[in-house]
Amino acid sequence: MRIVHLPAHEYRRERWRNERGWTREIHRHPEGGDGWQWRASIAEIDQDAPFSAFPGCDRELVLLAGEGMHLDFEDGQAVTLNPPHERIRFSGERPLAARLVNGPTHDFNLIWRRDEVQVTLLHRPLVGAMVFFAEPGTTWLIYLIQGHAHFKDLARPLRMDQGDSALLVPDADGPSRRIIDGGGELLLAKIGPA
């Protein structure tokens, strides 16, 4: 597996599709253009606003910072995301709007085209070493919610700070496992073929 370090200070900030908020893009695959299979970002929500529609996609949203928000779906479902790190998975076609509980929030936002990839998102503590094994066609996205981490099995150490991410990408010529070590909390997205 090949490691791609994605430091937080390099995330690209851009407007939402509906111009009502901002996002800091962690990564999209493939890179460049709107033809991505999946995309990870940090949504910056500073006002009550509708969410952009993403037809053909599924989404998962995790509260990272702030006092929370109420999500009101047009079909009548209402969900409140409370700190720390409550989350929801929903279809990108479903119209919804966010109402902030008490001030801005930052939210981990993962969107994928359901007919192209499947995604499992895990929230895990990092207490010491964690091993990732290579699986054909599977990519891991690691987002460090808090704490510090480093990859142990590299010639030159790769350190991750709070808010940084890393991709573990399949590589036939690379090692069959990677070891991350440290202390904190992680979001782990396992992304594979649909």
N, C-alpha and C positions, 0 to 999 in steps of 0.2 A: 504494500500500500504506500502510496505517495502522500506526503503531508503538504498542504497548502495553508500557510498562516494568513489569517485575515484580521489584522489589527484594527481595533475600533476607530482609531484616528483616520483610517483610510476608507471608512464606509462613505458611500456617495449619498448626499442629501438631495432629495427631490420632492416636488409637490405630488400630492395624491392625484389620481386621475380626475377626481371631481373638484380639485383645487381647494378643498376645505381643511387640509392638514398637510403634514410633512412625514416623510419616511427616510430613514437612513438605510440604504441597501447594503446588506451584508454580502450577498452573492446571488447570482442568477445562473441557471444552467440550461442551455449553453449560454455563455456570456455574449452580451451585445444584442441589441434589438428587442422586439417584443415577442419573439418566437420561443420564449423559454418554456422548459418543462416544469421547473420549480424555481421559487424565489423566496429568499429569507430577508427580512428587514426588521428594523425597529421603528414602529409607528409612534409619532409624537402627536398626541391628541391634546390640544389646549383649549378646545371649545366643543360644545355639543354640536354634533355633525352627523350626517348620513355617511355610511361607508360606501366606497366604490364597489361596483358590481364586477365580478370576475366569472362570466359564464364558462361552463365546462370545467371549473376548478373547485377544489375543496380547500378549506382554510383552517388553520388552527392559530388561536390567539392566546398569548400568555401574558398576564399582567406582570410587569417587571418593577415599575416604580409608580408611586402616586397612591391616592386614597381609594381608587377603584372607579368603576363605571357601570352604569346600567345599559344593557343592550336590549333595544326594543325592536323585535322583528315584525315586519308588516303582517305576518300571519297570526300575530297575537302572542307569540312566545316572548317572555321577558326573562332575562338572565342578568344577575349582578355578579361582576368579577370583583372580588375583595382581595386585599393584600393578605399574605404575600403569595403571589404567583398562582392565583386561580386562573383557570383556562377554559376555553370552549372550542369545539370543532364544529364547523358548519359549512354548508354549500355556498359557493361564491355567487350563486344566482339569487340567493335569498335576500331581499331588500331589508336593511336594518339601519338603525341610527343609534349613536352612542350619546348618553347623557352622563356627564362627569359627576362624581359624588362630591368632590371638594377639591377642585383644581386639576391641573394637567396630569396625564399619565404617559408612561412609556411602555410599549407593549411589543413583545416578540411576535412577529407575524410571519407565518409560513403558508405559502400558497403553492398548490401544485395542480397540474392538469391530470385529472383522475383517470383518463383513458391512456395516459403515457407512463405514469409512475404511481407507486404506492408509498405512503409515508407513515412511519410510526414515530411519535414524539414522546420522549421519556424525560422526566425531571428526576435527577439523581444527585445524592451527595457525593462529593469527592473527598475521600478520607484515605490518603495513601495512593497506591497504584491501582489503575484500572486498565484492563487489557482489551484491545479490539482486534478481532481476527478478520482476515480478508475473506470476503464472500464474492463470488463472481457477480458482476453487475451492480454491486451494492456500494453506495457512497454514504459516509457518515459526516454529518455537520455537527460540530461541537461548539456550543456557545457557553462561555463562562459567565454565569450570572453574578457570582461573587467569588472572591478569593484569588488564589494564584495557582498556576499549574505549569508543568513543563513536560515535554516528551523526553523519556529517558534513553531511548534506543537510537539516538542520532549522533553522528560524528561531531556536530556542532549543536549545542543545546538550543532548543526552541522554547522560549518562555511565553506564557499567556498571562495577561493581566485581566482584571475585571472588565467585562464588555467585549473582550477579544473573541474571535472564533477561529476554528481550524476545520479544514476539509480533509477527510481520509478517503482518497480516491483509489479505485482499483488500478493496479499496475502489475502486469504479468511478470515483469523482471524485478519487482521490488520485494521487500520483506512480506511475510505472510501474517505478521501481527505488528501492532504498535502499542506502546505502553505510555499512558499519561499518568503523571504523579502530581500530588499537591493536596490542597485543602480548599474546600469551597462548595459551590453548587453548580451543576451543569444542566443545560438542556441538550439532549442528544437526539438528533433526527436521523433515523435510518431510512434511506431513500433507495428504492429498488424498482425493477420493472413492474408494470401493472400486470 
